[in-house]
Amino acid sequence: MTDPTLLVLDADPPPRLGRLTGRARIAHTDEAQLAARLPTADVLLVWDFTSRAVREAWPGEGPRPRWVHTASAGVDHLMCPELAASDTVVTNARGVFEQPIAEYVAALVLAMAKDLPRTWELQRRGEWRHRESQRVAGTRAVVVGTGPVGRAVARVLKALDVRTALVGRRPRTGIHGPEDLDRLLSRADWVVAAAPLTDDTRGMFDARRFGVLQPSARFVNVGRGALVDEEALAEALAKRWIAGAALDVFATEPLGPESPLWRLPGLIVSPHMSGDTVGWRDELGTQFVELYERWAAGRPLFNVVDKQRGYVPGH
Amino acid sequence: MTDPTLLVLDADPPPRLGRLTGRARIAHTDEAQLAARLPTADVLLVWDFTSRAVREAWPGEGPRPRWVHTASAGVDHLMCPELAASDTVVTNARGVFEQPIAEYVAALVLAMAKDLPRTWELQRRGEWRHRESQRVAGTRAVVVGTGPVGRAVARVLKALDVRTALVGRRPRTGIHGPEDLDRLLSRADWVVAAAPLTDDTRGMFDARRFGVLQPSARFVNVGRGALVDEEALAEALAKRWIAGAALDVFATEPLGPESPLWRLPGLIVSPHMSGDTVGWRDELGTQFVELYERWAAGRPLFNVVDKQRGYVPGH
């Protein structure tokens, strides 16, 4: 019996795959070769999770991988109708990014409350200028997205005594449904976008929703760039509809040097790094190896994505 | 019976003192007039808590205020041997600053863990550069100072799942004594100075102690500037004995534009603002009015400073 073929979409070999020696024939591919090689693969590991090549390259019919794993929480970059309709199983990296992203959101919330961006600017100019800052305890946050990331964000914000509401696709214990969103937004101090990108969520933070917010509100996106109408956010900041924002994800990544977002007053721009703490690549590699061992043994996989919904359902 | 004379050291009248109309003759003084006016006062309110004029102006003998209140947590700026030896009662603003300062420390810790200063620098240059950041949960902090500020800092850090040790003047339940300090420092990721400035604590963070720290450790001072040997800290940063630091307080405040601290790589400088959230002046005024009403009625005061130790004892 031949070992299954594991095709890895990435120039650099992921860590930990050495553990699969003798149990997988590992081949690497770049985006250009992906379409030609997909039919030969039993398993596809999308290690370069910034790539959108899978959507283009996925075979309409004929031989194809039986299992696709992406080293990311979101699957929007690889899902296409053909993959969704196929019997190929898709898994994601749920479990690796939640705590780091939650801490990152707390870092941004506290940095904005304590006016740290201005502190840095004044430090650069050697200028001592005392300001009053804001207390975080007792403020109100709305977290949109009730997957592992949204729930981890809510947990950390609550630990800081922020009154935090979670909003999901449907109401359930401790979670608000979409019908409550605008009311919650209208009195929020902090709005955190942590939803997967689906047809329901694309562009959900638009001019109307920014208009609902209080002038003192601040917006944070650690989900996917396309959750937000970036032009509407720019306008909301320029017109002082809201007090500030922080984006870690963008409609187009990397953000080009010509983007006006870099220099928008009141906006913090970071390069899609909220979940990436030291050791994260090792964790992703270890998680994939564990999944591969289950798959090779015919045991059930974890982190199986509902391909219609676009995320791992549960809880 | 004449109303007591309340002398206020500040150019601007503090908020809320209007409530004392008909119960106090309120007079304002600047630093220059303080010595001449002190003997006429029953109560001194040190509203300008950056002033060191009380130490100079305190009468050696003869009439003097029976009660001094300072709108600050620390009393180092006003204590002198004559005041300590007198029967004048000293109270402070314990209760106003703790939660804001604790949040500020959390903001600095998270900002350093998530590399936010570098993010701002890169944003200013319009440069997309992904980095790995650090997970805060599971790291180790040492908080020096077990007063309300130190304990609030420890509470917030623990809420972020940081393993936090408190170090005080003597060991007791949940608190380490000075004999544990160096051992704790040697494995700390975060060191927070939140102690009052006393003869015991002055200059306690010196070259030897920075040498004990791990190269990955970061140091935060929200106590008093003179807790730290600033030259030793500058050297520790320049020589990479430690990974970073944040100072909100300095030996001399305001920090002059010529200070090398503004431009020290790895150092975050902020202008003594950690405790000052919106509404803090109102809170300080309300607290003083409440103390005044007790004092005028002959009831016991709260926040009474042990003048030998230099802080409000207890817990």
Interface residues (C-beta under 8 A of the other chain):
Chain A: Q99 P100 E103 Y104 A106 A107 L110 A111 A113 K114 L116 P117 T119 W120 L122 Q123 G126 E127 W128 R129 H130 R131 E132 S133 Q134 R135 V136 A137 V156 A159 L160 E253 P254 L255 P257 S259 W262 R263 I268 V269 S270 P271 H272 M273 D276 T277 V278 W280
Chain B: Q99 P100 E103 Y104 A106 A107 L110 A111 A113 K114 L116 P117 T119 W120 L122 Q123 G126 E127 W128 R129 H130 R131 E132 S133 Q134 R135 V136 A137 V156 A159 L160 E253 P254 L255 P257 S259 W262 R263 I268 V269 S270 P271 H272 M273 D276 T277 V278 W280
